[in-house]
Amino acid sequence: MGASNVLTAYALYAGKVPATSMQLLAYMAAVSRDDDARPWFGRGHHALAEFALGRGRNGPLTRADIKAVERAIGPLAAAGAISTDRKASLRRDGTHTARYRLHLDTPHVPQETGDDTGEPDRPRPPETGHDVPRNTSARPPETVPTSPG
């Protein structure tokens, strides 16, 4: 797994991020693959809370445990050690983990959020699938018979 990634992460970011953040980065680098040209971590905040921070050993993880992970991720993103490669979104199996790209060669410099192409935004494709709300106006109203008197 990522033994050389861990060494590279320590060489580049140790002393530049808080110790708790470095714990997360070391775990992320340890479980990433050394031979990936663009190493990434996608196991989620629960794995970081449990394995990197040692939370949840005496019971289930709490919201406070996940908040601790979120607080520790902030300095990593600010230092350019990680960036979000895929945002978290709810999946059919109930998970919602983000995928983080690990920047172990040079720190990541975030790009400007503005669109400088000058082209108009493309329209989004229509939603499809079982979770799209039905247009109720397309159905005729139901008539409920009333009982006489």
TIDO-169708 format. One line per field, with one value per residue (C-alpha): chain; x, y, z; residue number from 1. Coordinates in nm, 4 decimals, decimal comma. Layout:
<rs>
nunu	c(A;...) .
u	c(X;...) .
v	c(Y;...) .
w	c(Z;...) .
kolvex	c(NUM;...) .
</rs>
This chain:
<rs>
nunu	c(A;A;A;A;A;A;A;A;A;A;A;A;A;A;A;A;A;A;A;A;A;A;A;A;A;A;A;A;A;A;A;A;A;A;A;A;A;A;A;A;A;A;A;A;A;A;A;A;A;A;A;A;A;A;A;A;A;A;A;A;A;A;A;A;A;A;A;A;A;A;A;A;A;A;A;A;A;A;A;A;A;A;A;A;A;A;A;A;A;A;A;A;A;A;A;A;A;A;A;A;A;A;A;A;A;A;A;A;A;A;A;A;A;A;A;A;A;A;A;A;A;A;A;A;A;A;A;A;A;A;A;A;A;A;A;A;A;A;A;A;A;A;A;A;A;A;A;A;A) .
u	c(0,0000;0,1130;0,4323;0,6222;0,3148;0,3252;0,6926;0,6270;0,3311;0,5430;0,8282;0,5977;0,3393;0,4767;0,4954;0,2712;-0,0580;-0,1795;-0,0952;-0,4527;-0,4674;-0,1334;-0,2763;-0,5550;-0,3169;-0,0839;-0,3756;-0,5057;-0,1587;-0,1100;-0,4215;-0,3635;-0,1659;0,1996;0,1869;-0,1012;0,0075;-0,2716;-0,3201;-0,6662;-0,8641;-1,2300;-1,3115;-1,5044;-1,5144;-1,6241;-1,3024;-1,0968;-1,2680;-1,2243;-0,8817;-0,6947;-0,8285;-0,9157;-1,2755;-1,5682;-1,3801;-1,6237;-1,9415;-2,0809;-1,9416;-2,1190;-2,1759;-1,8946;-1,6539;-1,7424;-1,7142;-1,3601;-1,2717;-1,4277;-1,2259;-0,9040;-0,9694;-0,9956;-0,6231;-0,5303;-0,7376;-0,6057;-0,2446;-0,3108;-0,2476;-0,5889;-0,8652;-1,2100;-1,1959;-1,5611;-1,8131;-2,0165;-2,3606;-2,6069;-2,5785;-2,8328;-2,6569;-2,6937;-2,3307;-2,2215;-1,8428;-1,6356;-1,3157;-1,0113;-0,7140;-0,3848;-0,1321;0,1959;0,4144;0,3368;0,0621;-0,2641;-0,3495;-0,7272;-0,8491;-1,0713;-1,4373;-1,5382;-1,5757;-1,3321;-1,4252;-1,6881;-1,9210;-2,2739;-2,3485;-2,4838;-2,8320;-2,8468;-2,9954;-3,3442;-3,3655;-3,4534;-3,5090;-3,7429;-3,6940;-3,8206;-4,1468;-4,4458;-4,6289;-4,9693;-5,1323;-5,1044;-5,3601;-5,7282;-5,8615;-6,0236;-6,3955;-6,5000;-6,8661;-7,0570;-7,3298;-7,6808;-7,8291) .
v	c(0,0000;0,3593;0,3428;0,5755;0,8010;0,8395;0,9348;1,1861;1,3328;1,3779;1,5344;1,7849;1,8710;1,7901;2,1099;2,2920;2,1426;2,0622;1,7215;1,5887;1,6882;1,5166;1,1989;1,2034;1,2689;0,9894;0,7425;0,8596;0,8173;0,4784;0,3275;0,4866;0,3014;0,3910;0,3220;0,5624;0,8661;1,0595;0,8994;0,9302;0,8390;0,7435;0,5464;0,8266;1,0247;0,7243;0,5396;0,8478;0,8872;0,5218;0,4347;0,7665;0,9284;0,6161;0,7233;0,4872;0,2127;0,2223;0,2401;0,3658;0,6793;0,9967;1,3243;1,4719;1,2122;1,3102;1,6810;1,6145;1,4712;1,7694;2,0104;1,8227;1,8116;2,1913;2,2629;1,9880;2,1512;2,4973;2,3736;2,2113;1,8576;1,7356;1,8467;1,7067;1,4825;1,3759;1,5430;1,3321;1,2425;0,9890;0,6590;0,3797;0,1694;0,4506;0,5646;0,9177;0,9307;1,1912;1,1066;1,3169;1,3602;1,3554;1,6131;1,4517;1,6028;1,9723;2,1491;2,2000;2,5562;2,5948;2,7463;3,0501;2,9579;3,1905;3,0628;3,2476;3,0779;3,3352;3,0613;3,0313;2,7477;2,4346;2,3297;2,0381;1,7126;1,6315;1,4183;1,0560;0,7608;0,6436;0,9395;1,2095;1,3575;1,3020;1,5918;1,5544;1,8019;1,5466;1,3223;1,4050;1,4823;1,1950;1,2215;1,0862;0,9868;1,1277;0,9348;1,0794;1,2631) .
w	c(0,0000;0,0552;0,2630;0,0302;0,0101;0,3890;0,3815;0,1049;0,2968;0,6092;0,4125;0,2437;0,5123;0,8616;1,0642;0,8150;0,9378;1,2927;1,4371;1,4106;1,0462;0,9887;1,1454;0,8876;0,6007;0,7136;0,7243;0,3871;0,2376;0,4043;0,2459;-0,0951;-0,3591;-0,4074;-0,7796;-0,8499;-1,0462;-0,8701;-0,5252;-0,3724;-0,0611;-0,0724;0,2411;0,4073;0,7286;0,9356;0,8454;0,9268;1,2646;1,3531;1,2148;1,1990;1,5162;1,7169;1,7770;1,8281;2,0116;2,3058;2,1011;1,7743;1,6157;1,7141;1,5332;1,7461;1,6044;1,2477;1,3368;1,4655;1,1244;0,9472;1,1635;1,0875;0,7113;0,6850;0,7393;0,4918;0,2204;0,3116;0,2893;-0,0481;0,0798;-0,0383;-0,2701;-0,3313;-0,6364;-0,6092;-0,3811;-0,1433;-0,2682;-0,1412;-0,3243;-0,3603;-0,0968;0,1579;0,1608;0,0859;0,0885;-0,0895;-0,2715;-0,1890;-0,4165;-0,2245;-0,3474;-0,2530;-0,5233;-0,4730;-0,2772;-0,4626;-0,5573;-0,5887;-0,9129;-0,9247;-0,8992;-1,1832;-1,5362;-1,7574;-2,0855;-2,1688;-2,2902;-2,1524;-1,9160;-2,0792;-1,9701;-1,7301;-1,8610;-1,7346;-1,4241;-1,4810;-1,2565;-0,9891;-0,7552;-0,9939;-0,8640;-1,0865;-1,2368;-1,0728;-1,3083;-1,5915;-1,4192;-1,4119;-1,0645;-0,8831;-0,8215;-0,4847;-0,4728;-0,1781;-0,0030;-0,0305;0,2649) .
kolvex	c(1;2;3;4;5;6;7;8;9;10;11;12;13;14;15;16;17;18;19;20;21;22;23;24;25;26;27;28;29;30;31;32;33;34;35;36;37;38;39;40;41;42;43;44;45;46;47;48;49;50;51;52;53;54;55;56;57;58;59;60;61;62;63;64;65;66;67;68;69;70;71;72;73;74;75;76;77;78;79;80;81;82;83;84;85;86;87;88;89;90;91;92;93;94;95;96;97;98;99;100;101;102;103;104;105;106;107;108;109;110;111;112;113;114;115;116;117;118;119;120;121;122;123;124;125;126;127;128;129;130;131;132;133;134;135;136;137;138;139;140;141;142;143;144;145;146;147;148;149) .
</rs>
